[in-house]
Amino acid sequence: MGTAKIKVITTGKERDIEAADGANLLHVLREDGVSIAANCGGRGTCGKCKVIIEGEKKLACQTEVTDGMCAEIVSGEESFAILADYGSDYGMAHFDGKLKHPCVAVDIGTTTVVLQLIDADSGQIARTRSFLNGQRQYGADVVSRIQHAGQGGLEALTHAIRSGLTSSLKALCEDAGIGCEALEYICIAGNTTMMYLLLGLSCESLGQFPFEPEFSRKERYSYAETFGGDDANCPVYLVPWTSAYVGGDITAGYLACRDKDETVLLIDMGTNGEMMLWSGDKTWCCSTAAGPAFEGGGITFGTGSIPGAISLLDLKDGKFTYETIDKASPVGICGSGVLDATACMLSGEFIDESGRMGGDFAKDGVVLAEGAAGKKILFTQKDVREVQLAKSAVRAGVEILISEAGLTIPQVDVVYLAGGFGQKLRLSSAVAIGLLPAELAQKTRPIGNTSLGGCAMVCRDLGLMEDAKALAERATEVLLSAHKDFQDFFMDYMSFEEL
């Protein structure tokens, strides 16, 4: 195989790359440090890794390198609006003023990462930093990343998150006028896969039945074994996970919003769809594969929370009206807009209760908006099916978790929606498409980034790690994939007809 010289254009800047003739263009771009989205993991199904070659749009993951090729990147990493808010008073009641030095709370999400510096004297948040998880280029969800790790990509995935964390940690400390060596400790929460990839551990057991973590939980790690460097010498605490797909992020969420006097359902509707239900001293949890649809992934014109993303949508007199992030010209549709679009098309009879689009819409999709240069933002039959799969998985999980606890829906006192999607979604749309039971609408409220909030609490009081560990050990996990009623619930809630 010979050597090919190619030219790559990103944001108007040119660079020359040498690669093996016939090599996969996506792999070549990644190896050279070019950031390009490929939510499907390079299988050619998400359409996100677009490049322009000789005036024609192609997918980098489906293109072979040839000598003299010039590739212009169409879809680089977007600038998301990253949720760091959760209420700054979380855990202040636990702060006893015993911190000698500042510490850092970290939430590692599948899509985004947030760090907060906690002041030693006041216990308050001193600085915040956030960034997109660099692992996104290897797949939008944990399953894609587990597969990539098993195919020889573990080192690349570990490097992606460690390099992002290291640079952000340095910047966070520089903003406060201190060095990383001044930190007392770091506390991190995230789903189990994110923790395995951070530590460089094999994810094989997470992707194979019976889907159990292979490695035992440790409460405390060194900076070197967590970050792979020597910028600091402080200990690192990982909020413990419960199982392969119920991670430390949901454990931290429990710390952030537990109340012994209420029956509480906590739902994080990210790609992993984690849920936890507690009543008194008993706790149940589950995880359902919602997929990335509620974060704009897998949707034809789906995008993250970037300027120009349609975030709210209404149907008035047969016409769509919308709001975009930063009031910019429409470029796509993010998770909350996806939910609204589905509800609007259902009420406007663009789709029937089975989700089927009628007439010409079935072929071309429904035009929601027009962006710059007349670009049409469409919602297609495929997009409706993606929403149906995601909402059915979540709703089935809610029904089964409540049932397994021996409770009924009216006995749930409050439902907390964690994460960015939960913060932005319109409850009326969630109920209209059957994502949430109507009986819970008045009891449901967004609560922000509870994973980060729980981490901040632990930073203020390390004793809460004992509570977290006890929860992880006692929580009863409900395995939906093996549950006798899951398939029935899943098929029932694929329909938009209220049961």
BAFIRO-163056 format. One record per residue (C-alpha): residue in one letter; x, y, z. Coordinates in steps of 0.05 Angstrom, whole numbers, padded with zeros to 5 digits. Layout:
% residues N
<type: A | u: X | v: Y | w: Z>
...
% end
This chain:
% residues 499
<type: M | u: 00000 | v: 00000 | w: 00000>
<type: G | u: 00029 | v: 00067 | w: -00022>
<type: T | u: 00029 | v: 00134 | w: 00012>
<type: A | u: -00023 | v: 00187 | w: -00004>
<type: K | u: -00018 | v: 00261 | w: 00008>
<type: I | u: -00084 | v: 00296 | w: 00023>
<type: K | u: -00106 | v: 00366 | w: 00041>
<type: V | u: -00156 | v: 00377 | w: 00098>
<type: I | u: -00195 | v: 00442 | w: 00108>
<type: T | u: -00226 | v: 00458 | w: 00176>
<type: T | u: -00258 | v: 00526 | w: 00191>
<type: G | u: -00223 | v: 00556 | w: 00131>
<type: K | u: -00153 | v: 00531 | w: 00151>
<type: E | u: -00115 | v: 00482 | w: 00108>
<type: R | u: -00068 | v: 00427 | w: 00131>
<type: D | u: -00031 | v: 00372 | w: 00094>
<type: I | u: -00033 | v: 00300 | w: 00118>
<type: E | u: 00003 | v: 00238 | w: 00095>
<type: A | u: -00034 | v: 00171 | w: 00100>
<type: A | u: -00036 | v: 00102 | w: 00070>
<type: D | u: -00069 | v: 00101 | w: 00003>
<type: G | u: -00138 | v: 00068 | w: 00011>
<type: A | u: -00141 | v: 00080 | w: 00086>
<type: N | u: -00207 | v: 00100 | w: 00118>
<type: L | u: -00213 | v: 00176 | w: 00117>
<type: L | u: -00247 | v: 00181 | w: 00185>
<type: H | u: -00192 | v: 00140 | w: 00218>
<type: V | u: -00139 | v: 00182 | w: 00185>
<type: L | u: -00171 | v: 00247 | w: 00208>
<type: R | u: -00177 | v: 00222 | w: 00280>
<type: E | u: -00105 | v: 00199 | w: 00282>
<type: D | u: -00082 | v: 00268 | w: 00260>
<type: G | u: -00123 | v: 00301 | w: 00315>
<type: V | u: -00179 | v: 00328 | w: 00271>
<type: S | u: -00243 | v: 00330 | w: 00313>
<type: I | u: -00301 | v: 00304 | w: 00273>
<type: A | u: -00367 | v: 00276 | w: 00299>
<type: A | u: -00386 | v: 00204 | w: 00284>
<type: N | u: -00442 | v: 00188 | w: 00332>
<type: C | u: -00454 | v: 00118 | w: 00302>
<type: G | u: -00382 | v: 00098 | w: 00314>
<type: G | u: -00365 | v: 00100 | w: 00240>
<type: R | u: -00418 | v: 00052 | w: 00214>
<type: G | u: -00445 | v: 00102 | w: 00164>
<type: T | u: -00514 | v: 00109 | w: 00195>
<type: C | u: -00514 | v: 00176 | w: 00232>
<type: G | u: -00491 | v: 00220 | w: 00174>
<type: K | u: -00452 | v: 00266 | w: 00220>
<type: C | u: -00381 | v: 00258 | w: 00192>
<type: K | u: -00395 | v: 00296 | w: 00128>
<type: V | u: -00337 | v: 00321 | w: 00086>
<type: I | u: -00338 | v: 00357 | w: 00018>
<type: I | u: -00293 | v: 00324 | w: -00034>
<type: E | u: -00292 | v: 00354 | w: -00104>
<type: G | u: -00356 | v: 00391 | w: -00090>
<type: E | u: -00394 | v: 00329 | w: -00067>
<type: K | u: -00415 | v: 00314 | w: 00004>
<type: K | u: -00391 | v: 00246 | w: 00029>
<type: L | u: -00385 | v: 00210 | w: 00096>
<type: A | u: -00313 | v: 00206 | w: 00120>
<type: C | u: -00326 | v: 00137 | w: 00151>
<type: Q | u: -00346 | v: 00110 | w: 00083>
<type: T | u: -00291 | v: 00143 | w: 00043>
<type: E | u: -00222 | v: 00116 | w: 00024>
<type: V | u: -00162 | v: 00161 | w: 00021>
<type: T | u: -00133 | v: 00174 | w: -00048>
<type: D | u: -00071 | v: 00214 | w: -00067>
<type: G | u: -00085 | v: 00287 | w: -00079>
<type: M | u: -00153 | v: 00286 | w: -00044>
<type: C | u: -00178 | v: 00351 | w: -00013>
<type: A | u: -00229 | v: 00342 | w: 00042>
<type: E | u: -00267 | v: 00400 | w: 00074>
<type: I | u: -00297 | v: 00384 | w: 00142>
<type: V | u: -00371 | v: 00399 | w: 00145>
<type: S | u: -00387 | v: 00374 | w: 00215>
<type: G | u: -00336 | v: 00388 | w: 00269>
<type: E | u: -00349 | v: 00388 | w: 00344>
<type: E | u: -00407 | v: 00433 | w: 00360>
<type: S | u: -00408 | v: 00484 | w: 00416>
<type: F | u: -00460 | v: 00456 | w: 00464>
<type: A | u: -00495 | v: 00495 | w: 00519>
<type: I | u: -00470 | v: 00451 | w: 00577>
<type: L | u: -00512 | v: 00445 | w: 00639>
<type: A | u: -00475 | v: 00460 | w: 00704>
<type: D | u: -00532 | v: 00487 | w: 00745>
<type: Y | u: -00562 | v: 00447 | w: 00803>
<type: G | u: -00571 | v: 00498 | w: 00859>
<type: S | u: -00508 | v: 00521 | w: 00893>
<type: D | u: -00533 | v: 00505 | w: 00963>
<type: Y | u: -00530 | v: 00430 | w: 00954>
<type: G | u: -00493 | v: 00401 | w: 01013>
<type: M | u: -00479 | v: 00467 | w: 01047>
<type: A | u: -00512 | v: 00439 | w: 01110>
<type: H | u: -00457 | v: 00386 | w: 01110>
<type: F | u: -00400 | v: 00436 | w: 01104>
<type: D | u: -00362 | v: 00439 | w: 01169>
<type: G | u: -00304 | v: 00483 | w: 01148>
<type: K | u: -00253 | v: 00428 | w: 01155>
<type: L | u: -00226 | v: 00434 | w: 01084>
<type: K | u: -00153 | v: 00455 | w: 01085>
<type: H | u: -00147 | v: 00467 | w: 01010>
<type: P | u: -00194 | v: 00474 | w: 00950>
<type: C | u: -00223 | v: 00412 | w: 00919>
<type: V | u: -00256 | v: 00396 | w: 00852>
<type: A | u: -00323 | v: 00363 | w: 00835>
<type: V | u: -00327 | v: 00330 | w: 00765>
<type: D | u: -00386 | v: 00303 | w: 00726>
<type: I | u: -00364 | v: 00260 | w: 00667>
<type: G | u: -00424 | v: 00253 | w: 00621>
<type: T | u: -00427 | v: 00214 | w: 00556>
<type: T | u: -00433 | v: 00279 | w: 00518>
<type: T | u: -00409 | v: 00334 | w: 00565>
<type: V | u: -00361 | v: 00343 | w: 00624>
<type: V | u: -00365 | v: 00395 | w: 00679>
<type: L | u: -00314 | v: 00413 | w: 00733>
<type: Q | u: -00325 | v: 00458 | w: 00793>
<type: L | u: -00274 | v: 00485 | w: 00842>
<type: I | u: -00299 | v: 00486 | w: 00914>
<type: D | u: -00270 | v: 00540 | w: 00959>
<type: A | u: -00238 | v: 00514 | w: 01022>
<type: D | u: -00260 | v: 00571 | w: 01068>
<type: S | u: -00332 | v: 00580 | w: 01047>
<type: G | u: -00350 | v: 00514 | w: 01014>
<type: Q | u: -00380 | v: 00554 | w: 00956>
<type: I | u: -00367 | v: 00544 | w: 00882>
<type: A | u: -00307 | v: 00587 | w: 00862>
<type: R | u: -00299 | v: 00569 | w: 00788>
<type: T | u: -00333 | v: 00526 | w: 00735>
<type: R | u: -00306 | v: 00496 | w: 00671>
<type: S | u: -00339 | v: 00450 | w: 00620>
<type: F | u: -00323 | v: 00417 | w: 00554>
<type: L | u: -00349 | v: 00366 | w: 00505>
<type: N | u: -00328 | v: 00294 | w: 00519>
<type: G | u: -00277 | v: 00280 | w: 00465>
<type: Q | u: -00299 | v: 00207 | w: 00463>
<type: R | u: -00360 | v: 00230 | w: 00422>
<type: Q | u: -00321 | v: 00222 | w: 00359>
<type: Y | u: -00320 | v: 00147 | w: 00372>
<type: G | u: -00396 | v: 00141 | w: 00383>
<type: A | u: -00453 | v: 00179 | w: 00416>
<type: D | u: -00472 | v: 00126 | w: 00467>
<type: V | u: -00438 | v: 00079 | w: 00515>
<type: V | u: -00452 | v: 00017 | w: 00473>
<type: S | u: -00414 | v: 00047 | w: 00414>
<type: R | u: -00355 | v: 00064 | w: 00459>
<type: I | u: -00354 | v: -00005 | w: 00491>
<type: Q | u: -00352 | v: -00035 | w: 00421>
<type: H | u: -00296 | v: 00012 | w: 00399>
<type: A | u: -00256 | v: -00003 | w: 00462>
<type: G | u: -00262 | v: -00078 | w: 00448>
<type: Q | u: -00237 | v: -00067 | w: 00377>
<type: G | u: -00171 | v: -00038 | w: 00399>
<type: G | u: -00194 | v: 00032 | w: 00415>
<type: L | u: -00190 | v: 00031 | w: 00491>
<type: E | u: -00125 | v: 00072 | w: 00493>
<type: A | u: -00154 | v: 00125 | w: 00447>
<type: L | u: -00218 | v: 00131 | w: 00488>
<type: T | u: -00179 | v: 00136 | w: 00553>
<type: H | u: -00132 | v: 00188 | w: 00523>
<type: A | u: -00192 | v: 00229 | w: 00498>
<type: I | u: -00223 | v: 00238 | w: 00566>
<type: R | u: -00158 | v: 00244 | w: 00606>
<type: S | u: -00130 | v: 00298 | w: 00560>
<type: G | u: -00195 | v: 00338 | w: 00563>
<type: L | u: -00198 | v: 00332 | w: 00639>
<type: T | u: -00125 | v: 00350 | w: 00649>
<type: S | u: -00127 | v: 00413 | w: 00607>
<type: S | u: -00193 | v: 00436 | w: 00638>
<type: L | u: -00167 | v: 00422 | w: 00708>
<type: K | u: -00106 | v: 00464 | w: 00695>
<type: A | u: -00148 | v: 00520 | w: 00667>
<type: L | u: -00196 | v: 00516 | w: 00726>
<type: C | u: -00139 | v: 00524 | w: 00775>
<type: E | u: -00105 | v: 00579 | w: 00735>
<type: D | u: -00171 | v: 00618 | w: 00735>
<type: A | u: -00168 | v: 00615 | w: 00812>
<type: G | u: -00095 | v: 00634 | w: 00815>
<type: I | u: -00072 | v: 00566 | w: 00842>
<type: G | u: -00035 | v: 00505 | w: 00816>
<type: C | u: -00064 | v: 00435 | w: 00811>
<type: E | u: -00015 | v: 00414 | w: 00866>
<type: A | u: -00055 | v: 00457 | w: 00915>
<type: L | u: -00118 | v: 00413 | w: 00910>
<type: E | u: -00138 | v: 00373 | w: 00971>
<type: Y | u: -00176 | v: 00320 | w: 00930>
<type: I | u: -00219 | v: 00310 | w: 00868>
<type: C | u: -00288 | v: 00276 | w: 00868>
<type: I | u: -00315 | v: 00247 | w: 00803>
<type: A | u: -00383 | v: 00218 | w: 00783>
<type: G | u: -00404 | v: 00187 | w: 00717>
<type: N | u: -00436 | v: 00125 | w: 00689>
<type: T | u: -00398 | v: 00060 | w: 00697>
<type: T | u: -00372 | v: 00059 | w: 00626>
<type: M | u: -00344 | v: 00129 | w: 00633>
<type: M | u: -00308 | v: 00108 | w: 00697>
<type: Y | u: -00278 | v: 00046 | w: 00664>
<type: L | u: -00253 | v: 00086 | w: 00605>
<type: L | u: -00224 | v: 00140 | w: 00650>
<type: L | u: -00185 | v: 00087 | w: 00688>
<type: G | u: -00165 | v: 00050 | w: 00624>
<type: L | u: -00201 | v: -00014 | w: 00644>
<type: S | u: -00227 | v: -00065 | w: 00595>
<type: C | u: -00302 | v: -00055 | w: 00582>
<type: E | u: -00312 | v: -00126 | w: 00556>
<type: S | u: -00355 | v: -00148 | w: 00615>
<type: L | u: -00400 | v: -00087 | w: 00608>
<type: G | u: -00418 | v: -00106 | w: 00537>
<type: Q | u: -00431 | v: -00180 | w: 00546>
<type: F | u: -00485 | v: -00218 | w: 00584>
<type: P | u: -00495 | v: -00219 | w: 00643>
<type: F | u: -00470 | v: -00146 | w: 00639>
<type: E | u: -00434 | v: -00143 | w: 00705>
<type: P | u: -00374 | v: -00099 | w: 00724>
<type: E | u: -00311 | v: -00140 | w: 00722>
<type: F | u: -00271 | v: -00096 | w: 00769>
<type: S | u: -00286 | v: -00082 | w: 00841>
<type: R | u: -00302 | v: -00011 | w: 00863>
<type: K | u: -00248 | v: 00027 | w: 00898>
<type: E | u: -00265 | v: 00088 | w: 00938>
<type: R | u: -00198 | v: 00123 | w: 00930>
<type: Y | u: -00149 | v: 00127 | w: 00872>
<type: S | u: -00084 | v: 00165 | w: 00862>
<type: Y | u: -00081 | v: 00223 | w: 00814>
<type: A | u: -00032 | v: 00185 | w: 00770>
<type: E | u: -00076 | v: 00123 | w: 00761>
<type: T | u: -00137 | v: 00166 | w: 00746>
<type: F | u: -00108 | v: 00220 | w: 00701>
<type: G | u: -00044 | v: 00186 | w: 00678>
<type: G | u: 00000 | v: 00245 | w: 00697>
<type: D | u: 00036 | v: 00280 | w: 00754>
<type: D | u: 00006 | v: 00350 | w: 00753>
<type: A | u: -00021 | v: 00338 | w: 00823>
<type: N | u: -00011 | v: 00289 | w: 00880>
<type: C | u: -00081 | v: 00292 | w: 00911>
<type: P | u: -00127 | v: 00232 | w: 00920>
<type: V | u: -00185 | v: 00221 | w: 00873>
<type: Y | u: -00252 | v: 00195 | w: 00897>
<type: L | u: -00300 | v: 00161 | w: 00849>
<type: V | u: -00373 | v: 00160 | w: 00870>
<type: P | u: -00389 | v: 00085 | w: 00869>
<type: W | u: -00431 | v: 00053 | w: 00815>
<type: T | u: -00486 | v: 00003 | w: 00829>
<type: S | u: -00481 | v: -00040 | w: 00766>
<type: A | u: -00457 | v: -00040 | w: 00694>
<type: Y | u: -00510 | v: 00010 | w: 00672>
<type: V | u: -00530 | v: 00045 | w: 00736>
<type: G | u: -00469 | v: 00088 | w: 00751>
<type: G | u: -00440 | v: 00135 | w: 00802>
<type: D | u: -00477 | v: 00193 | w: 00768>
<type: I | u: -00544 | v: 00166 | w: 00792>
<type: T | u: -00514 | v: 00151 | w: 00861>
<type: A | u: -00491 | v: 00224 | w: 00865>
<type: G | u: -00560 | v: 00244 | w: 00842>
<type: Y | u: -00590 | v: 00206 | w: 00900>
<type: L | u: -00546 | v: 00245 | w: 00949>
<type: A | u: -00568 | v: 00310 | w: 00917>
<type: C | u: -00644 | v: 00300 | w: 00923>
<type: R | u: -00659 | v: 00245 | w: 00973>
<type: D | u: -00715 | v: 00255 | w: 01023>
<type: K | u: -00734 | v: 00200 | w: 01072>
<type: D | u: -00805 | v: 00226 | w: 01079>
<type: E | u: -00822 | v: 00220 | w: 01005>
<type: T | u: -00827 | v: 00168 | w: 00951>
<type: V | u: -00781 | v: 00196 | w: 00898>
<type: L | u: -00767 | v: 00176 | w: 00826>
<type: L | u: -00703 | v: 00204 | w: 00796>
<type: I | u: -00696 | v: 00199 | w: 00720>
<type: D | u: -00635 | v: 00217 | w: 00679>
<type: M | u: -00660 | v: 00213 | w: 00607>
<type: G | u: -00592 | v: 00212 | w: 00574>
<type: T | u: -00570 | v: 00158 | w: 00525>
<type: N | u: -00567 | v: 00109 | w: 00582>
<type: G | u: -00636 | v: 00125 | w: 00613>
<type: E | u: -00617 | v: 00112 | w: 00686>
<type: M | u: -00672 | v: 00113 | w: 00739>
<type: M | u: -00674 | v: 00106 | w: 00815>
<type: L | u: -00735 | v: 00100 | w: 00859>
<type: W | u: -00733 | v: 00104 | w: 00935>
<type: S | u: -00785 | v: 00100 | w: 00989>
<type: G | u: -00763 | v: 00101 | w: 01062>
<type: D | u: -00699 | v: 00061 | w: 01067>
<type: K | u: -00712 | v: 00018 | w: 01005>
<type: T | u: -00684 | v: 00034 | w: 00937>
<type: W | u: -00694 | v: 00005 | w: 00867>
<type: C | u: -00657 | v: 00024 | w: 00803>
<type: C | u: -00654 | v: 00006 | w: 00729>
<type: S | u: -00625 | v: 00028 | w: 00664>
<type: T | u: -00659 | v: 00028 | w: 00597>
<type: A | u: -00627 | v: 00038 | w: 00529>
<type: A | u: -00661 | v: 00103 | w: 00508>
<type: G | u: -00608 | v: 00118 | w: 00456>
<type: P | u: -00585 | v: 00187 | w: 00436>
<type: A | u: -00651 | v: 00212 | w: 00405>
<type: F | u: -00667 | v: 00258 | w: 00464>
<type: E | u: -00599 | v: 00291 | w: 00454>
<type: G | u: -00609 | v: 00301 | w: 00379>
<type: G | u: -00570 | v: 00238 | w: 00361>
<type: G | u: -00597 | v: 00192 | w: 00307>
<type: I | u: -00644 | v: 00248 | w: 00283>
<type: T | u: -00636 | v: 00270 | w: 00210>
<type: F | u: -00627 | v: 00343 | w: 00228>
<type: G | u: -00611 | v: 00329 | w: 00301>
<type: T | u: -00559 | v: 00370 | w: 00337>
<type: G | u: -00537 | v: 00387 | w: 00407>
<type: S | u: -00555 | v: 00450 | w: 00446>
<type: I | u: -00519 | v: 00497 | w: 00400>
<type: P | u: -00538 | v: 00566 | w: 00373>
<type: G | u: -00592 | v: 00556 | w: 00320>
<type: A | u: -00618 | v: 00490 | w: 00349>
<type: I | u: -00694 | v: 00489 | w: 00350>
<type: S | u: -00709 | v: 00480 | w: 00424>
<type: L | u: -00784 | v: 00496 | w: 00426>
<type: L | u: -00836 | v: 00481 | w: 00373>
<type: D | u: -00911 | v: 00495 | w: 00367>
<type: L | u: -00964 | v: 00483 | w: 00314>
<type: K | u: -01013 | v: 00541 | w: 00303>
<type: D | u: -01064 | v: 00542 | w: 00248>
<type: G | u: -01027 | v: 00487 | w: 00212>
<type: K | u: -00960 | v: 00523 | w: 00213>
<type: F | u: -00900 | v: 00509 | w: 00256>
<type: T | u: -00872 | v: 00564 | w: 00300>
<type: Y | u: -00807 | v: 00555 | w: 00337>
<type: E | u: -00753 | v: 00583 | w: 00382>
<type: T | u: -00679 | v: 00571 | w: 00372>
<type: I | u: -00621 | v: 00575 | w: 00420>
<type: D | u: -00592 | v: 00645 | w: 00421>
<type: K | u: -00648 | v: 00664 | w: 00371>
<type: A | u: -00600 | v: 00644 | w: 00314>
<type: S | u: -00621 | v: 00620 | w: 00246>
<type: P | u: -00644 | v: 00547 | w: 00249>
<type: V | u: -00589 | v: 00496 | w: 00237>
<type: G | u: -00622 | v: 00434 | w: 00267>
<type: I | u: -00664 | v: 00408 | w: 00324>
<type: C | u: -00642 | v: 00389 | w: 00394>
<type: G | u: -00674 | v: 00341 | w: 00443>
<type: S | u: -00729 | v: 00386 | w: 00472>
<type: G | u: -00748 | v: 00407 | w: 00401>
<type: V | u: -00750 | v: 00334 | w: 00379>
<type: L | u: -00801 | v: 00321 | w: 00434>
<type: D | u: -00843 | v: 00381 | w: 00414>
<type: A | u: -00840 | v: 00363 | w: 00340>
<type: T | u: -00867 | v: 00293 | w: 00354>
<type: A | u: -00924 | v: 00320 | w: 00398>
<type: C | u: -00942 | v: 00373 | w: 00346>
<type: M | u: -00943 | v: 00324 | w: 00289>
<type: L | u: -00987 | v: 00278 | w: 00330>
<type: S | u: -01037 | v: 00333 | w: 00346>
<type: G | u: -01035 | v: 00359 | w: 00275>
<type: E | u: -01046 | v: 00289 | w: 00247>
<type: F | u: -00982 | v: 00288 | w: 00207>
<type: I | u: -00973 | v: 00221 | w: 00240>
<type: D | u: -01024 | v: 00172 | w: 00267>
<type: E | u: -01024 | v: 00135 | w: 00333>
<type: S | u: -00978 | v: 00081 | w: 00305>
<type: G | u: -00927 | v: 00135 | w: 00286>
<type: R | u: -00939 | v: 00127 | w: 00211>
<type: M | u: -00932 | v: 00189 | w: 00168>
<type: G | u: -00985 | v: 00199 | w: 00116>
<type: G | u: -00983 | v: 00220 | w: 00043>
<type: D | u: -00921 | v: 00254 | w: 00015>
<type: F | u: -00894 | v: 00265 | w: 00085>
<type: A | u: -00875 | v: 00191 | w: 00089>
<type: K | u: -00825 | v: 00200 | w: 00033>
<type: D | u: -00798 | v: 00270 | w: 00043>
<type: G | u: -00813 | v: 00286 | w: 00117>
<type: V | u: -00845 | v: 00347 | w: 00148>
<type: V | u: -00813 | v: 00416 | w: 00140>
<type: L | u: -00807 | v: 00447 | w: 00209>
<type: A | u: -00767 | v: 00509 | w: 00191>
<type: E | u: -00722 | v: 00541 | w: 00140>
<type: G | u: -00652 | v: 00564 | w: 00158>
<type: A | u: -00599 | v: 00604 | w: 00123>
<type: A | u: -00598 | v: 00600 | w: 00047>
<type: G | u: -00666 | v: 00565 | w: 00047>
<type: K | u: -00640 | v: 00503 | w: 00083>
<type: K | u: -00700 | v: 00461 | w: 00103>
<type: I | u: -00701 | v: 00429 | w: 00172>
<type: L | u: -00741 | v: 00365 | w: 00163>
<type: F | u: -00770 | v: 00314 | w: 00211>
<type: T | u: -00775 | v: 00246 | w: 00176>
<type: Q | u: -00810 | v: 00180 | w: 00186>
<type: K | u: -00743 | v: 00151 | w: 00210>
<type: D | u: -00739 | v: 00206 | w: 00263>
<type: V | u: -00809 | v: 00189 | w: 00289>
<type: R | u: -00788 | v: 00116 | w: 00296>
<type: E | u: -00725 | v: 00137 | w: 00335>
<type: V | u: -00768 | v: 00177 | w: 00383>
<type: Q | u: -00817 | v: 00118 | w: 00391>
<type: L | u: -00760 | v: 00071 | w: 00409>
<type: A | u: -00731 | v: 00120 | w: 00460>
<type: K | u: -00796 | v: 00140 | w: 00493>
<type: S | u: -00821 | v: 00068 | w: 00496>
<type: A | u: -00758 | v: 00045 | w: 00530>
<type: V | u: -00762 | v: 00100 | w: 00582>
<type: R | u: -00836 | v: 00092 | w: 00595>
<type: A | u: -00829 | v: 00016 | w: 00602>
<type: G | u: -00773 | v: 00027 | w: 00652>
<type: V | u: -00816 | v: 00075 | w: 00693>
<type: E | u: -00875 | v: 00027 | w: 00695>
<type: I | u: -00834 | v: -00034 | w: 00714>
<type: L | u: -00791 | v: 00002 | w: 00767>
<type: I | u: -00853 | v: 00027 | w: 00803>
<type: S | u: -00886 | v: -00041 | w: 00798>
<type: E | u: -00825 | v: -00078 | w: 00824>
<type: A | u: -00825 | v: -00032 | w: 00885>
<type: G | u: -00896 | v: -00055 | w: 00900>
<type: L | u: -00923 | v: 00015 | w: 00887>
<type: T | u: -00972 | v: 00048 | w: 00841>
<type: I | u: -00961 | v: 00111 | w: 00800>
<type: P | u: -01004 | v: 00155 | w: 00846>
<type: Q | u: -00961 | v: 00134 | w: 00906>
<type: V | u: -00900 | v: 00169 | w: 00876>
<type: D | u: -00894 | v: 00236 | w: 00911>
<type: V | u: -00845 | v: 00271 | w: 00865>
<type: V | u: -00807 | v: 00258 | w: 00799>
<type: Y | u: -00741 | v: 00293 | w: 00788>
<type: L | u: -00715 | v: 00299 | w: 00717>
<type: A | u: -00639 | v: 00305 | w: 00717>
<type: G | u: -00594 | v: 00329 | w: 00662>
<type: G | u: -00597 | v: 00378 | w: 00604>
<type: F | u: -00655 | v: 00345 | w: 00568>
<type: G | u: -00696 | v: 00341 | w: 00631>
<type: Q | u: -00682 | v: 00415 | w: 00644>
<type: K | u: -00709 | v: 00437 | w: 00576>
<type: L | u: -00765 | v: 00390 | w: 00558>
<type: R | u: -00837 | v: 00413 | w: 00557>
<type: L | u: -00878 | v: 00368 | w: 00604>
<type: S | u: -00941 | v: 00374 | w: 00562>
<type: S | u: -00903 | v: 00345 | w: 00502>
<type: A | u: -00873 | v: 00289 | w: 00545>
<type: V | u: -00943 | v: 00269 | w: 00568>
<type: A | u: -00974 | v: 00278 | w: 00498>
<type: I | u: -00928 | v: 00226 | w: 00467>
<type: G | u: -00931 | v: 00179 | w: 00527>
<type: L | u: -00860 | v: 00189 | w: 00552>
<type: L | u: -00887 | v: 00202 | w: 00622>
<type: P | u: -00954 | v: 00181 | w: 00654>
<type: A | u: -01004 | v: 00238 | w: 00656>
<type: E | u: -01014 | v: 00225 | w: 00731>
<type: L | u: -00942 | v: 00246 | w: 00744>
<type: A | u: -00943 | v: 00311 | w: 00704>
<type: Q | u: -00960 | v: 00356 | w: 00764>
<type: K | u: -00909 | v: 00320 | w: 00807>
<type: T | u: -00851 | v: 00326 | w: 00759>
<type: R | u: -00797 | v: 00380 | w: 00760>
<type: P | u: -00728 | v: 00389 | w: 00730>
<type: I | u: -00671 | v: 00390 | w: 00780>
<type: G | u: -00609 | v: 00403 | w: 00738>
<type: N | u: -00542 | v: 00368 | w: 00739>
<type: T | u: -00552 | v: 00324 | w: 00801>
<type: S | u: -00490 | v: 00284 | w: 00785>
<type: L | u: -00448 | v: 00346 | w: 00793>
<type: G | u: -00489 | v: 00369 | w: 00852>
<type: G | u: -00478 | v: 00304 | w: 00889>
<type: C | u: -00403 | v: 00308 | w: 00875>
<type: A | u: -00401 | v: 00378 | w: 00904>
<type: M | u: -00435 | v: 00352 | w: 00966>
<type: V | u: -00382 | v: 00298 | w: 00974>
<type: C | u: -00328 | v: 00351 | w: 00965>
<type: R | u: -00357 | v: 00389 | w: 01024>
<type: D | u: -00365 | v: 00326 | w: 01066>
<type: L | u: -00325 | v: 00264 | w: 01049>
<type: G | u: -00366 | v: 00226 | w: 01099>
<type: L | u: -00421 | v: 00224 | w: 01047>
<type: M | u: -00379 | v: 00173 | w: 01009>
<type: E | u: -00401 | v: 00123 | w: 01062>
<type: D | u: -00474 | v: 00139 | w: 01045>
<type: A | u: -00459 | v: 00131 | w: 00971>
<type: K | u: -00425 | v: 00064 | w: 00982>
<type: A | u: -00482 | v: 00039 | w: 01025>
<type: L | u: -00532 | v: 00059 | w: 00972>
<type: A | u: -00493 | v: 00024 | w: 00916>
<type: E | u: -00491 | v: -00040 | w: 00957>
<type: R | u: -00563 | v: -00041 | w: 00980>
<type: A | u: -00600 | v: -00016 | w: 00918>
<type: T | u: -00642 | v: -00070 | w: 00883>
<type: E | u: -00627 | v: -00069 | w: 00809>
<type: V | u: -00684 | v: -00088 | w: 00762>
<type: L | u: -00656 | v: -00119 | w: 00699>
<type: L | u: -00704 | v: -00095 | w: 00646>
<type: S | u: -00675 | v: -00138 | w: 00590>
<type: A | u: -00692 | v: -00201 | w: 00630>
<type: H | u: -00757 | v: -00176 | w: 00660>
<type: K | u: -00818 | v: -00217 | w: 00640>
<type: D | u: -00861 | v: -00156 | w: 00625>
<type: F | u: -00810 | v: -00112 | w: 00590>
<type: Q | u: -00825 | v: -00133 | w: 00519>
<type: D | u: -00900 | v: -00125 | w: 00530>
<type: F | u: -00892 | v: -00056 | w: 00559>
<type: F | u: -00843 | v: -00036 | w: 00505>
<type: M | u: -00889 | v: -00057 | w: 00448>
<type: D | u: -00950 | v: -00025 | w: 00481>
<type: Y | u: -00916 | v: 00042 | w: 00489>
<type: M | u: -00888 | v: 00043 | w: 00419>
<type: S | u: -00957 | v: 00068 | w: 00401>
<type: F | u: -00978 | v: 00140 | w: 00415>
<type: E | u: -01046 | v: 00116 | w: 00438>
<type: E | u: -01058 | v: 00127 | w: 00512>
<type: L | u: -01066 | v: 00060 | w: 00547>
% end
